[in-house]
Amino acid sequence: MNFKYIVQRSVLTVFLIFLTITIIFFFIRLMPGDMIDYLASSGASQEEVQQIRELWGLDQPLYVQYLDFLTNLVTGDAGTSLQYRRPVWEVVRPRLLNSLVLLLPAVVVNYIIGSGLGAVIGTKVGSRTEKLGIIVPTMFGTVPQFFMGIILLTLLGGGLFNLFPTGGLVSADTYSGNPLSVYLTVDFLWHYTLPFLTLTLTGIYLPTLIMRSSIVEVSGQDFMFYHKIKGTPRRTRILRLMRHASLPVVTNLPTAFTTIISGSVLIELIFNWPGMGLLLVQSTLVRDFPVIQVIFAVLAAMIIIGNFAVDILYSVLDPRVTVGGGS
C-alpha cells in the first residue's frame, strides 16, 4: 500500500469537500427569494422582518456571511435552522440516520444479491438461466424508482392487498424515549419494507449485469485456463474468478450510491419517510438556507469519501493494480 498516495488522495478529498461546500453556499444564495420573504408573505411587519435579518446576519455582505459560515463550520457550528429555530445538526442528525438506515442496507443487499446472481448467470452463457437472469432484473431496473414505489404502494400498501403501512417511520404509539429503539421494533420493519423493497428491486440489475459481463470476460483469460489445467479445485477457481471479476462492480459502487441517493428524495416523499430527502424538500419550500446547505454538504461528502474508499479497496482486491497508478 502506497502511503504517499493515500496522503495525497486524502488531501485531495478534503479539498474537494471544501470546494463543494463553497459552491453550495453561493449557489443556494443565488436562489430567488429567502426565508425572510416567506415570513413577510405570512404577515410579518417590516420591523419584524428587519430584526430577523439582523438576528440571523442576513443583512451582512455575502463575503461576511461566507466567512462566518466557514468559521462556524470549523468549530462544529452549522448554524440555526430558520424554520425550526434549532441548531441545524439537531434537525439534520436524526434525518441523516433515518436515510442511512434506509439507503445503506439497500445498497449492500443490491450488491450482494446482484453480484451473486451475476456470477451465476455469467457461468451459464447461452442458457435459459442466463436469459431469465438478465431479463427479470433489467425489467425491474428500468422502472423509475418513484414509479416502482407508487406501484408497490398501490398493490401492497393501502390499495389492493393492504399488507403494509403506506408511510412513516413507525406508528405514533411506537415512539419511546430512546430514538434508536424504534429501529428494533417490528412496527419499524413493517414500515421499512416497502421503501426498502423499492430501492432493492430497482437497484439490483446494475451489479447483476456488470458482474455477469465481467465473469464472462475474466473466464476467458489465460490465468483461469492455467488454474483449470493445473487441477485447481472448482470452488477455488470460482472464488478467484469472482474476486477478479468484482473489480468493475466495486468501481461502480460510488455511482450506484449517488444514484440511489438522488432517487431516495422522491422515495422519501412517496412513503413519507422522515429522512434527509424529505427534509430537503421541506426546507427548500421555505428557503431554510442553513439546513439546505448542510444537507447538500453531507451528501456530497458521503459521495467524495465513498470514491476515496473505493480507490483504496480497488488495490486490495487486485494486487496487480497499485494505488500509485502503476502496475
Residue frames relative to the residue before (quaternion, step in Angstrom):
aa qw qx qy qz dx dy dz
M 1.0000 0.0000 0.0000 0.0000 0.00 0.00 0.00
N 0.3439 -0.7582 0.5251 0.1764 3.58 -0.75 1.12
F 0.3072 -0.7904 0.5033 0.1659 3.57 -0.24 1.29
K 0.6202 0.5534 -0.3441 0.4366 3.59 1.02 -0.78
Y 0.6569 0.5081 -0.3107 0.4624 3.57 0.96 -0.86
I 0.6339 0.5332 -0.3330 0.4505 3.58 0.97 -0.84
V 0.6492 0.5063 -0.3184 0.4699 3.60 0.96 -0.84
Q 0.6641 0.5001 -0.3061 0.4639 3.58 0.92 -0.93
R 0.6682 0.4958 -0.2981 0.4678 3.57 0.96 -0.86
S 0.6224 0.5347 -0.3371 0.4616 3.58 1.10 -0.69
V 0.6497 0.5064 -0.3137 0.4723 3.58 0.96 -0.88
L 0.6486 0.5133 -0.3138 0.4662 3.57 0.97 -0.84
T 0.6335 0.5342 -0.3270 0.4544 3.57 1.03 -0.78
V 0.6505 0.5035 -0.3117 0.4756 3.58 0.95 -0.88
F 0.6504 0.5182 -0.3152 0.4572 3.59 0.97 -0.87
L 0.6546 0.5135 -0.3149 0.4567 3.59 0.95 -0.84
I 0.6340 0.5179 -0.3296 0.4703 3.57 1.03 -0.77
F 0.6472 0.5122 -0.3114 0.4710 3.60 0.97 -0.89
L 0.6641 0.5028 -0.3051 0.4616 3.59 0.90 -0.93
T 0.6507 0.5184 -0.3125 0.4584 3.57 0.98 -0.84
I 0.6487 0.5128 -0.3173 0.4642 3.58 0.95 -0.86
T 0.6428 0.5253 -0.3189 0.4574 3.59 1.01 -0.82
I 0.6580 0.5009 -0.3070 0.4711 3.58 0.92 -0.91
I 0.6448 0.5246 -0.3208 0.4539 3.57 0.96 -0.87
F 0.6363 0.5511 -0.3333 0.4246 3.59 0.92 -0.90
F 0.7406 0.4066 -0.2371 0.4795 3.58 0.75 -1.04
F 0.6279 0.5486 -0.3487 0.4280 3.59 1.01 -0.73
I 0.6531 0.5182 -0.3178 0.4516 3.57 0.94 -0.87
R 0.7001 0.4677 -0.2779 0.4624 3.58 0.98 -0.78
L 0.5830 0.5352 -0.3842 0.4754 3.57 1.28 0.03
M 0.4815 0.6592 -0.4399 0.3744 3.57 1.29 -0.15
P 0.5025 -0.6500 0.4651 0.3298 3.61 -0.99 0.72
G 0.8109 0.2373 -0.1939 0.4986 3.55 -0.99 0.89
D 0.0763 -0.7750 0.6233 0.0714 3.56 -1.29 0.23
M 0.7511 -0.3851 0.2790 0.4579 3.54 -1.34 -0.05
I 0.6183 0.5590 -0.3488 0.4285 3.59 1.06 -0.69
D 0.6262 0.5213 -0.3346 0.4735 3.58 1.03 -0.75
Y 0.6288 0.5347 -0.3276 0.4598 3.55 1.06 -0.78
L 0.6641 0.4926 -0.3017 0.4747 3.59 0.97 -0.86
A 0.6434 0.5314 -0.3236 0.4460 3.57 1.00 -0.87
S 0.6678 0.4932 -0.2993 0.4704 3.57 1.02 -0.81
S 0.6489 0.5145 -0.3166 0.4625 3.58 1.25 -0.34
G 0.6784 -0.5264 0.2789 0.4300 3.57 1.28 0.13
A 0.4286 0.6947 -0.4812 0.3195 3.63 1.21 0.17
S 0.4834 -0.6678 0.4832 0.2949 3.58 -1.08 0.75
Q 0.6608 -0.5098 0.3686 0.4093 3.58 -1.27 0.34
E 0.6300 0.5336 -0.3393 0.4508 3.59 1.02 -0.73
E 0.6587 0.4997 -0.3019 0.4746 3.56 0.96 -0.86
V 0.6346 0.5276 -0.3264 0.4609 3.58 1.01 -0.82
Q 0.6717 0.4922 -0.3045 0.4624 3.60 0.92 -0.90
Q 0.6291 0.5319 -0.3343 0.4577 3.60 1.01 -0.76
I 0.6599 0.4987 -0.3077 0.4703 3.57 0.98 -0.83
R 0.6128 0.5434 -0.3484 0.4559 3.59 1.02 -0.76
E 0.6858 0.4708 -0.2847 0.4765 3.58 0.89 -0.91
L 0.6401 0.5421 -0.3278 0.4347 3.58 0.99 -0.82
W 0.7666 0.3542 -0.1776 0.5053 3.57 0.94 -0.88
G 0.5173 -0.6823 0.3976 0.3299 3.58 1.27 0.13
L 0.4177 0.7293 -0.4565 0.2921 3.59 1.21 0.34
D 0.6025 0.5489 -0.3622 0.4522 3.59 1.28 -0.09
Q 0.5471 0.6204 -0.3870 0.4074 3.58 1.31 -0.12
P 0.6100 -0.5297 0.4229 0.4103 3.62 -1.22 0.42
L 0.6537 -0.5616 0.3429 0.3738 3.54 -1.16 0.65
Y 0.6624 0.5088 -0.3269 0.4422 3.60 0.95 -0.81
V 0.6130 0.5313 -0.3471 0.4705 3.59 1.13 -0.62
Q 0.6339 0.5173 -0.3237 0.4751 3.58 0.99 -0.82
Y 0.6530 0.5247 -0.3134 0.4473 3.57 1.00 -0.83
L 0.6662 0.4905 -0.3025 0.4734 3.59 0.91 -0.90
D 0.6365 0.5105 -0.3279 0.4761 3.58 1.01 -0.77
F 0.6371 0.5385 -0.3214 0.4482 3.55 1.03 -0.84
L 0.6700 0.4856 -0.3000 0.4746 3.61 0.91 -0.90
T 0.6479 0.5251 -0.3219 0.4482 3.58 0.94 -0.87
N 0.6768 0.4824 -0.2885 0.4753 3.54 0.91 -0.90
L 0.6433 0.5349 -0.3281 0.4386 3.58 1.01 -0.80
V 0.6423 0.5222 -0.3223 0.4593 3.59 0.99 -0.82
T 0.7166 0.4271 -0.2474 0.4928 3.58 1.03 -0.75
G 0.5870 -0.6146 0.3568 0.3879 3.58 1.28 0.13
D 0.5732 0.5646 -0.3857 0.4516 3.58 1.28 0.23
A 0.1643 -0.8186 0.5463 0.0666 3.59 -0.38 1.23
G 0.6425 -0.5296 0.3279 0.4463 3.57 1.23 0.15
T 0.4959 -0.6315 0.5131 0.3033 3.51 -1.39 -0.15
S 0.4837 -0.6595 0.4945 0.2943 3.54 -0.96 0.87
L 0.4089 -0.7241 0.5027 0.2363 3.57 -0.82 1.00
Q 0.6768 0.4938 -0.2805 0.4683 3.56 1.19 -0.55
Y 0.7900 0.3267 -0.1555 0.4950 3.56 0.83 -1.02
R 0.3049 -0.7771 0.4917 0.2478 3.61 1.30 -0.30
R 0.5727 0.5301 -0.3922 0.4869 3.55 1.05 0.83
P 0.6431 -0.4966 0.3801 0.4420 3.63 -1.16 0.36
V 0.5763 -0.6336 0.3934 0.3341 3.56 -0.94 0.93
W 0.6525 0.5243 -0.3356 0.4321 3.61 0.92 -0.84
E 0.6220 0.5331 -0.3480 0.4558 3.59 1.07 -0.63
V 0.6684 0.4834 -0.2929 0.4835 3.57 1.14 -0.64
V 0.7366 0.4513 -0.2299 0.4481 3.55 0.89 -1.02
R 0.6073 0.6254 -0.3615 0.3307 3.60 0.92 -0.91
P 0.7139 0.4145 -0.2993 0.4785 3.67 0.68 -0.87
R 0.6275 0.5265 -0.3454 0.4579 3.60 1.07 -0.64
L 0.6238 0.5344 -0.3315 0.4641 3.57 1.07 -0.77
L 0.6496 0.5129 -0.3144 0.4649 3.57 0.95 -0.86
N 0.6497 0.5157 -0.3179 0.4592 3.59 0.95 -0.83
S 0.6611 0.4980 -0.3095 0.4681 3.58 0.99 -0.80
L 0.6606 0.5025 -0.3144 0.4608 3.59 0.94 -0.86
V 0.6232 0.5381 -0.3385 0.4556 3.59 1.02 -0.77
L 0.6877 0.4566 -0.2777 0.4915 3.58 1.09 -0.65
L 0.7606 0.4419 -0.2241 0.4195 3.59 0.75 -1.06
L 0.6848 0.5166 -0.3135 0.4073 3.61 0.76 -0.99
P 0.6701 0.4662 -0.3279 0.4754 3.65 0.80 -0.81
A 0.6227 0.5428 -0.3474 0.4438 3.60 1.03 -0.71
V 0.6612 0.4922 -0.3095 0.4741 3.60 0.94 -0.86
V 0.6561 0.5168 -0.3143 0.4513 3.59 0.92 -0.91
V 0.6735 0.4859 -0.2934 0.4734 3.58 0.87 -0.95
N 0.6164 0.5528 -0.3429 0.4437 3.59 0.98 -0.81
Y 0.7417 0.4253 -0.2363 0.4617 3.56 0.84 -0.98
I 0.6228 0.5174 -0.3556 0.4668 3.59 1.05 -0.56
I 0.7139 0.4253 -0.2565 0.4936 3.58 0.77 -1.03
G 0.6635 0.5213 -0.3091 0.4387 3.57 0.93 -0.89
S 0.6640 0.4915 -0.3052 0.4736 3.59 0.96 -0.84
G 0.6581 0.5040 -0.3118 0.4644 3.57 0.96 -0.82
L 0.6676 0.4888 -0.2978 0.4762 3.57 0.93 -0.89
G 0.6543 0.5162 -0.3102 0.4574 3.58 0.99 -0.83
A 0.6391 0.5198 -0.3245 0.4648 3.58 1.06 -0.73
V 0.6479 0.5235 -0.3190 0.4521 3.57 1.01 -0.81
I 0.7352 0.4118 -0.2524 0.4756 3.58 0.72 -1.01
G 0.5922 0.5778 -0.3663 0.4257 3.60 1.20 -0.42
T 0.6918 0.4370 -0.2721 0.5063 3.57 1.21 -0.46
K 0.7040 0.3953 -0.2541 0.5325 3.58 1.29 0.06
V 0.0393 0.8452 -0.5289 0.0659 3.55 0.87 1.03
G 0.8218 0.2397 -0.1963 0.4781 3.55 -0.94 0.97
S 0.5925 0.5880 -0.3679 0.4097 3.59 1.23 -0.17
R 0.6506 -0.4921 0.3963 0.4214 3.57 -1.31 0.16
T 0.5915 0.5743 -0.3593 0.4373 3.57 1.11 -0.67
E 0.6530 0.5067 -0.3184 0.4642 3.58 0.95 -0.85
K 0.6576 0.5183 -0.3216 0.4422 3.59 0.89 -0.88
L 0.6752 0.4744 -0.2958 0.4812 3.58 0.91 -0.88
G 0.6586 0.5286 -0.3005 0.4433 3.56 1.04 -0.84
I 0.6698 0.4518 -0.2959 0.5096 3.58 1.21 -0.38
I 0.6964 0.5073 -0.2837 0.4208 3.57 0.83 -1.02
V 0.7033 0.4924 -0.2945 0.4197 3.59 0.73 -1.03
P 0.6944 0.4388 -0.3124 0.4771 3.69 0.71 -0.85
T 0.6434 0.5221 -0.3334 0.4498 3.59 1.00 -0.76
M 0.6178 0.5544 -0.3400 0.4420 3.56 1.03 -0.78
F 0.6926 0.4415 -0.2699 0.5026 3.60 0.97 -0.85
G 0.6876 0.5294 -0.2888 0.4045 3.57 0.93 -0.90
T 0.6717 0.4970 -0.3064 0.4559 3.58 1.10 -0.56
V 0.5448 0.5752 -0.4098 0.4520 3.60 1.27 -0.04
P 0.4872 -0.6579 0.4763 0.3207 3.66 -0.78 0.90
Q 0.5996 -0.6070 0.3835 0.3535 3.55 -1.01 0.83
F 0.6786 0.4952 -0.3172 0.4401 3.59 0.84 -0.89
F 0.6526 0.5077 -0.3221 0.4612 3.59 1.06 -0.73
M 0.6161 0.5249 -0.3382 0.4801 3.58 1.08 -0.73
G 0.6346 0.5315 -0.3274 0.4555 3.57 1.02 -0.76
I 0.6528 0.5057 -0.3099 0.4712 3.55 0.99 -0.83
I 0.6359 0.5282 -0.3288 0.4566 3.60 1.00 -0.82
L 0.6874 0.4707 -0.2887 0.4719 3.59 0.85 -0.97
L 0.6338 0.5338 -0.3281 0.4535 3.56 1.04 -0.77
T 0.6701 0.4963 -0.2898 0.4697 3.56 1.04 -0.81
L 0.7304 0.4410 -0.2436 0.4610 3.56 0.91 -0.93
L 0.8238 0.2663 -0.0977 0.4907 3.56 0.77 -1.07
G 0.6414 0.5272 -0.3285 0.4503 3.59 1.23 -0.32
G 0.8331 -0.1778 0.1423 0.5040 3.52 -0.70 -1.07
G 0.5235 0.6618 -0.3980 0.3599 3.56 1.24 0.28
L 0.8704 0.0500 -0.0105 0.4898 3.55 -0.61 -1.20
F 0.8350 0.2459 -0.0996 0.4821 3.57 0.65 -1.11
N 0.2014 -0.8264 0.5069 0.1399 3.59 1.20 -0.47
L 0.2609 0.8016 -0.4918 0.2180 3.55 0.91 0.99
F 0.8041 0.2074 -0.0734 0.5523 3.58 1.03 -0.79
P 0.6086 -0.5369 0.4252 0.4008 3.59 -1.24 0.39
T 0.4748 -0.7068 0.4575 0.2563 3.57 -1.08 0.68
G 0.8277 -0.0721 0.0482 0.5544 3.62 1.15 -0.18
G 0.6420 0.5309 -0.4011 0.3809 3.51 -1.37 0.19
L 0.5621 -0.5929 0.4644 0.3419 3.53 -1.35 0.21
V 0.7488 -0.1293 0.1129 0.6401 3.55 0.97 -0.96
S 0.6182 -0.5087 0.4267 0.4207 3.55 -1.29 0.08
A 0.6647 -0.5437 0.3404 0.3831 3.56 -1.17 0.58
D 0.7127 0.4623 -0.2715 0.4523 3.61 0.97 -0.76
T 0.5743 0.5982 -0.3790 0.4108 3.60 1.28 0.01
Y 0.5392 0.6361 -0.4060 0.3739 3.60 1.15 -0.49
S 0.0604 -0.7857 0.6156 0.0038 3.55 -1.08 0.85
G 0.7367 -0.4157 0.2880 0.4489 3.56 -1.26 -0.08
N 0.7197 0.3751 -0.2321 0.5361 3.59 1.07 -0.68
P 0.3543 -0.7737 0.4780 0.2175 3.63 -0.40 1.16
L 0.6401 0.5383 -0.3347 0.4341 3.61 1.13 -0.53
S 0.5870 0.6141 -0.3706 0.3754 3.56 1.14 -0.51
V 0.5729 0.6057 -0.3944 0.3865 3.60 1.13 -0.47
Y 0.6138 0.5670 -0.3498 0.4235 3.61 1.15 -0.55
L 0.6901 0.4743 -0.2675 0.4768 3.56 1.23 -0.36
T 0.5603 0.6174 -0.3811 0.3994 3.57 1.25 0.13
V 0.5791 -0.5716 0.4539 0.3631 3.56 -1.22 0.47
D 0.6029 0.5734 -0.3518 0.4289 3.56 1.08 -0.71
F 0.6280 0.5252 -0.3293 0.4705 3.58 1.04 -0.78
L 0.6599 0.5023 -0.3118 0.4637 3.61 0.88 -0.91
W 0.6199 0.5451 -0.3344 0.4547 3.57 1.08 -0.69
H 0.6910 0.4458 -0.2635 0.5044 3.59 0.98 -0.87
Y 0.6429 0.5687 -0.3017 0.4150 3.57 1.14 -0.72
T 0.5688 0.6765 -0.3674 0.2895 3.56 1.08 -0.77
L 0.7283 0.4634 -0.2688 0.4273 3.59 0.66 -1.05
P 0.6907 0.4369 -0.3205 0.4789 3.69 0.76 -0.79
F 0.6348 0.5187 -0.3358 0.4639 3.59 1.03 -0.73
L 0.6575 0.5075 -0.3057 0.4656 3.58 0.94 -0.86
T 0.6136 0.5510 -0.3428 0.4499 3.58 1.06 -0.70
L 0.6962 0.4656 -0.2716 0.4741 3.58 0.86 -0.98
T 0.6591 0.5179 -0.3092 0.4492 3.59 1.04 -0.71
L 0.6836 0.4957 -0.2957 0.4467 3.58 0.81 -0.97
T 0.7359 0.4158 -0.2395 0.4778 3.58 0.99 -0.78
G 0.7321 0.4479 -0.2429 0.4522 3.60 1.18 -0.33
I 0.5730 0.6427 -0.3753 0.3432 3.58 1.20 -0.34
Y 0.5931 0.6241 -0.3708 0.3482 3.59 1.10 -0.58
L 0.6411 0.5624 -0.3437 0.3931 3.62 0.96 -0.79
P 0.6996 0.4172 -0.2998 0.4965 3.67 0.72 -0.86
T 0.5909 0.5721 -0.3728 0.4296 3.61 1.11 -0.57
L 0.7160 0.4471 -0.2583 0.4699 3.57 0.79 -1.00
I 0.6443 0.5126 -0.3305 0.4613 3.59 1.00 -0.77
M 0.6697 0.4943 -0.2989 0.4667 3.58 0.92 -0.92
R 0.6370 0.5302 -0.3312 0.4510 3.59 0.95 -0.80
S 0.6754 0.4848 -0.2933 0.4721 3.61 0.88 -0.91
S 0.6646 0.5032 -0.3037 0.4613 3.57 0.99 -0.84
I 0.6203 0.5349 -0.3385 0.4632 3.61 1.03 -0.77
V 0.6550 0.5096 -0.3123 0.4624 3.59 0.91 -0.90
E 0.6789 0.4946 -0.2919 0.4574 3.59 0.94 -0.86
V 0.7054 0.4640 -0.2725 0.4613 3.58 0.82 -1.01
S 0.5940 0.5919 -0.3694 0.4005 3.60 1.05 -0.66
G 0.7191 0.4477 -0.2525 0.4677 3.58 1.09 -0.62
Q 0.5096 0.6548 -0.4295 0.3566 3.59 1.21 0.06
D 0.6776 -0.5521 0.3243 0.3619 3.54 -1.21 0.63
F 0.6616 0.5293 -0.3386 0.4092 3.59 0.89 -0.83
M 0.6250 0.5165 -0.3485 0.4702 3.60 1.14 -0.55
F 0.6228 0.5188 -0.3343 0.4809 3.58 1.08 -0.67
Y 0.6236 0.5432 -0.3287 0.4561 3.57 1.05 -0.77
H 0.6537 0.5060 -0.3121 0.4682 3.59 0.95 -0.90
K 0.6534 0.5294 -0.3174 0.4383 3.58 1.01 -0.77
I 0.7167 0.4232 -0.2622 0.4883 3.61 0.84 -0.93
K 0.5979 0.5592 -0.3576 0.4493 3.57 1.22 -0.42
G 0.4744 -0.6867 0.4297 0.3446 3.56 1.20 -0.44
T 0.2732 0.7679 -0.5301 0.2337 3.57 1.17 0.50
P 0.5455 -0.6324 0.4261 0.3477 3.63 -0.83 0.89
R 0.6096 -0.5981 0.3849 0.3500 3.55 -1.06 0.81
R 0.6301 0.5403 -0.3411 0.4413 3.59 0.97 -0.83
T 0.6639 0.4975 -0.3013 0.4701 3.58 0.95 -0.89
R 0.6434 0.5227 -0.3262 0.4543 3.59 0.98 -0.82
I 0.6630 0.5063 -0.3115 0.4551 3.57 0.93 -0.85
L 0.6480 0.5171 -0.3210 0.4580 3.58 0.98 -0.84
R 0.6654 0.4789 -0.3030 0.4859 3.59 0.98 -0.81
L 0.6175 0.5423 -0.3400 0.4572 3.55 1.05 -0.74
M 0.6815 0.4807 -0.2911 0.4687 3.59 0.89 -0.90
R 0.6241 0.5482 -0.3516 0.4317 3.57 1.02 -0.75
H 0.7095 0.4333 -0.2659 0.4880 3.59 0.86 -0.92
A 0.6715 0.5032 -0.3017 0.4526 3.57 1.02 -0.73
S 0.6150 0.5900 -0.3459 0.3924 3.60 1.17 -0.42
L 0.4709 0.7061 -0.4374 0.2972 3.61 1.20 -0.28
P 0.6793 0.4576 -0.3212 0.4754 3.66 0.80 -0.80
V 0.6130 0.5482 -0.3512 0.4476 3.58 1.09 -0.66
V 0.6606 0.4951 -0.3003 0.4777 3.57 0.95 -0.88
T 0.6303 0.5438 -0.3336 0.4424 3.58 0.99 -0.83
N 0.7039 0.4728 -0.2595 0.4622 3.57 1.03 -0.76
L 0.4510 0.7353 -0.4286 0.2687 3.59 1.25 -0.27
P 0.6695 0.4771 -0.3362 0.4594 3.68 0.80 -0.80
T 0.6299 0.5303 -0.3362 0.4572 3.58 1.03 -0.76
A 0.6580 0.5040 -0.3083 0.4669 3.55 0.96 -0.87
F 0.6498 0.5104 -0.3200 0.4635 3.59 0.99 -0.80
T 0.6281 0.5278 -0.3302 0.4668 3.58 1.05 -0.78
T 0.6558 0.5224 -0.3030 0.4530 3.55 0.97 -0.91
I 0.6979 0.4687 -0.2836 0.4613 3.56 0.87 -0.92
I 0.5993 0.5411 -0.3608 0.4669 3.61 1.15 -0.53
S 0.6758 0.4947 -0.2996 0.4569 3.57 0.88 -0.94
G 0.6901 0.4725 -0.2819 0.4701 3.56 1.02 -0.76
S 0.5942 0.6100 -0.3657 0.3756 3.56 1.14 -0.56
V 0.5260 0.6278 -0.4231 0.3877 3.61 1.17 -0.42
L 0.7054 0.4337 -0.2601 0.4967 3.58 0.86 -0.95
I 0.6126 0.5497 -0.3535 0.4445 3.59 1.06 -0.72
E 0.6685 0.4891 -0.3013 0.4724 3.58 0.95 -0.85
L 0.6213 0.5244 -0.3424 0.4709 3.57 1.10 -0.60
I 0.6712 0.5146 -0.3023 0.4396 3.57 0.88 -0.98
F 0.7863 0.3103 -0.1512 0.5125 3.56 0.90 -0.97
N 0.4039 -0.7314 0.4617 0.2980 3.59 1.31 0.17
W 0.2525 0.7805 -0.5224 0.2327 3.57 1.03 0.87
P 0.3601 -0.7814 0.4662 0.2058 3.63 -0.53 1.10
G 0.2927 0.7590 -0.5209 0.2587 3.56 0.56 1.21
M 0.7528 -0.3881 0.2752 0.4549 3.55 -1.30 -0.21
G 0.5993 0.5728 -0.3680 0.4210 3.60 1.07 -0.61
L 0.6720 0.4757 -0.2839 0.4915 3.56 0.93 -0.91
L 0.6433 0.5175 -0.3160 0.4675 3.57 1.01 -0.82
L 0.6239 0.5484 -0.3345 0.4452 3.59 1.04 -0.79
V 0.6608 0.4951 -0.3051 0.4745 3.58 0.91 -0.87
Q 0.6703 0.5017 -0.3010 0.4565 3.58 0.88 -0.94
S 0.6813 0.4825 -0.2877 0.4694 3.59 0.97 -0.84
T 0.6283 0.5389 -0.3389 0.4473 3.59 1.04 -0.70
L 0.6349 0.5558 -0.3337 0.4203 3.57 0.99 -0.79
V 0.7691 0.2970 -0.1686 0.5403 3.60 1.11 -0.66
R 0.4512 -0.7249 0.4216 0.3053 3.61 1.32 0.30
D 0.2309 0.7686 -0.5534 0.2229 3.58 0.88 0.97
F 0.2321 -0.8488 0.4596 0.1201 3.57 0.36 1.32
P 0.6623 0.5157 -0.3449 0.4200 3.66 0.75 -0.86
V 0.6782 0.4742 -0.2957 0.4773 3.58 0.95 -0.82
I 0.6442 0.5376 -0.3256 0.4358 3.59 0.92 -0.91
Q 0.7113 0.4615 -0.2830 0.4483 3.60 0.77 -0.99
V 0.6334 0.5129 -0.3447 0.4657 3.61 1.04 -0.62
I 0.6329 0.5258 -0.3378 0.4570 3.60 0.97 -0.81
F 0.6738 0.4794 -0.2966 0.4777 3.59 0.86 -0.94
A 0.6512 0.5184 -0.3241 0.4497 3.59 0.96 -0.82
V 0.6504 0.5101 -0.3164 0.4655 3.60 0.96 -0.83
L 0.6640 0.4981 -0.3055 0.4665 3.59 0.90 -0.90
A 0.6612 0.4997 -0.3092 0.4664 3.58 0.93 -0.86
A 0.6493 0.5176 -0.3183 0.4573 3.58 0.97 -0.84
M 0.6284 0.5346 -0.3342 0.4556 3.59 1.01 -0.78
I 0.6754 0.4880 -0.2956 0.4672 3.59 0.95 -0.87
I 0.6686 0.4985 -0.3040 0.4605 3.60 0.90 -0.91
I 0.6710 0.4753 -0.2994 0.4840 3.59 0.91 -0.88
G 0.6093 0.5535 -0.3467 0.4497 3.59 1.09 -0.66
N 0.6467 0.5043 -0.3151 0.4777 3.57 1.00 -0.78
F 0.6293 0.5295 -0.3267 0.4658 3.58 1.03 -0.76
A 0.6650 0.5026 -0.3039 0.4613 3.58 0.92 -0.90
V 0.6483 0.5162 -0.3246 0.4560 3.59 1.00 -0.79
D 0.5969 0.5630 -0.3626 0.4419 3.61 1.03 -0.70
I 0.6903 0.4611 -0.2782 0.4832 3.57 0.95 -0.90
L 0.6585 0.5196 -0.3076 0.4492 3.58 0.93 -0.88
Y 0.5901 0.5940 -0.3593 0.4122 3.57 1.07 -0.73
S 0.6978 0.4677 -0.2752 0.4675 3.57 0.91 -0.91
V 0.6131 0.5430 -0.3505 0.4543 3.59 1.17 -0.53
L 0.6753 0.5042 -0.2921 0.4522 3.58 0.98 -0.86
D 0.8011 0.1384 -0.0602 0.5792 3.58 1.02 -0.74
P 0.2893 -0.7962 0.5050 0.1652 3.61 -0.18 1.23
R 0.5558 0.6080 -0.3972 0.4045 3.60 1.21 -0.34
V 0.6893 0.4227 -0.2620 0.5268 3.56 1.22 -0.48
T 0.1857 -0.7849 0.5832 0.0961 3.58 -0.74 1.03
V 0.5477 -0.6365 0.4366 0.3228 3.54 -1.08 0.73
G 0.6150 0.5552 -0.3561 0.4323 3.56 1.18 -0.28
G 0.6022 -0.5899 0.3461 0.4117 3.55 1.26 -0.03
G 0.6298 0.5183 -0.3537 0.4578 3.59 1.21 -0.09
S 0.2571 -0.7570 0.5721 0.1835 3.55 -1.24 -0.14
